[in-house]
C-alpha cells in the first residue's frame, strides 16, 4: 500500500457522469478551495452505455475535459487504467456495468471506489464482495450525500448519552428506466438514512403515488427509518434525526463544503490505508433495502430484506 505521504496515481473508469470532471477538479486543481490532497487523476477509460442517454450523450464532452483540462491519459480499456494507476475510481453512471468492470480490474489488486449505486442487483453486489475478498482489495461505495457536512455536523451534535431512535430523510427521486426503480436517485436518501441509523433493517414497505414515493424501513431493534422522495422541481435533501433528547433537522445544502469533497476525503484515506469508512456489507444491505422497496411497490406489501 502506498505510504500516507506519497501522492498516488488515480485511474477513472467511466467518463459518462458529471462526477468525472468534478472529482478530477478536486484532486488535480491545487487552487480549489476544497482541494483533496494526496492523489491525482492520471488515466481514464471513457465507457458509456448506448441505451442510456444520460450516459452516452455525455461521454465525449467529459472525455475531452479530462484530457485537455486535467491532463489525464485516455485509455481504451478498464484494464489499461488499472495497469497505470495505484487506485481506481469506478464511476460509470450505469450501475448495471459495475460488476463487469470491477471483475476486469480486481485481479490488479488496486483499491477501488465504486460510485453509487454499487449495483442495481443484490446478487451482483454479493458477487462484487466475493471478488474483493478473493483478491484481498479494499472496496468502498457510497453516495456523496452520506458525507454532507450538514449531516455530519448534526450527528456530531447529538448529545452524549442520547440515542437515535429514528430518522426521516427527504430528497429528489428521479427515475431512470435502465436503473431499476429507486436505485438511480433513491441511493442518495438511502445512504443518508443508513448513515444515521446504521445497518440492521429487517423489512421495507413502499408506496408510490404520482410524483411522490414513501419508503418505510423497520430495523431489527424496532426503530423506524423513512424516506420521502419527490420528482417535483426544486426538491432538496434534508433529514430529521429523532433522538431521545429531541429531533434535529439537517438541510444538506446548508454548508458551503461540497458533498464530493467530503466523500473524496474518505476515499483517498481508503486508497492510502486500506481502511474503508463504510463497510461493503452495509452498502450491500442498502442495495437490498432499495431492492425490497422496489418489490414492495410492485406487490403492495411488506418485503423482508433477505427474501427473494
ZIHUNOR-V329553 format. One record per residue. N is the residue number from 0. NEAR is the number of other C-alpha atoms within 8 Angstrom. Layout:
N	NEAR
N	NEAR
This chain:
0	5
1	8
2	7
3	8
4	5
5	7
6	8
7	11
8	12
9	14
10	16
11	15
12	15
13	15
14	18
15	17
16	14
17	8
18	7
19	14
20	10
21	9
22	10
23	13
24	11
25	13
26	14
27	11
28	9
29	8
30	5
31	8
32	4
33	8
34	13
35	10
36	6
37	11
38	12
39	11
40	14
41	11
42	14
43	16
44	14
45	13
46	10
47	13
48	9
49	7
50	6
51	9
52	8
53	8
54	14
55	12
56	8
57	11
58	14
59	7
60	7
61	14
62	11
63	9
64	10
65	14
66	11
67	8
68	7
69	11
70	8
71	11
72	8
73	10
74	11
75	7
76	7
77	12
78	8
79	9
80	15
81	14
82	7
83	9
84	14
85	12
86	13
87	14
88	12
89	14
90	15
91	15
92	10
93	12
94	12
95	9
96	9
97	13
98	12
99	7
100	10
101	10
102	10
103	9
104	12
105	12
106	7
107	7
108	9
109	13
110	13
111	13
112	12
113	14
114	13
115	11
116	14
117	14
118	14
119	12
120	9
121	11
122	6
123	10
124	13
125	9
126	9
127	11
128	10
129	8
130	10
131	12
132	8
133	6
134	9
135	7
136	12
137	13
138	11
139	14
140	13
141	13
142	13
143	11
144	11
145	12
146	11
147	13
148	11
149	12
150	13
151	9
152	8
153	11
154	8
155	6
156	6
157	8
158	6
159	4
160	4
161	9
162	7
163	11
164	10
165	11
166	15
167	12
168	15
169	12
170	14
171	13
172	13
173	8
174	9
175	8
176	6
177	7
178	13
179	10
180	9
181	14
182	13
183	13
184	11
185	12
186	14
187	12
188	14
189	11
190	13
191	12
192	15
193	10
194	8
195	10
196	11
197	7
198	7
199	7
200	11
201	11
202	12
203	17
204	15
205	15
206	10
207	9
208	6
209	4
210	8
211	11
212	13
213	11
214	12
215	11
216	12
217	12
218	12
219	8
220	5
221	6
222	9
223	11
224	14
225	12
226	15
227	12
228	12
229	12
230	10
231	7
232	4
233	4
234	9
235	10
236	12
237	11
238	14
239	11
240	13
241	11
242	13
243	8
244	7
245	6
246	8
247	9
248	9
249	11
250	11
251	14
252	9
253	6
254	8
255	5
256	8
257	9
258	11
259	9
260	12
261	13
262	12
263	10
264	9
265	10
266	11
267	10
268	11
269	14
270	12
271	10
272	10
273	11
274	8
275	12
276	7
277	9
278	8
279	10
280	7
281	9
282	12
283	12
284	9
285	12
286	16
287	11
288	11
289	13
290	12
291	14
292	14
293	12
294	9
295	15
296	12
297	6
298	6
299	9
300	8
301	9
302	12
303	9
304	11
305	6
306	5
307	2
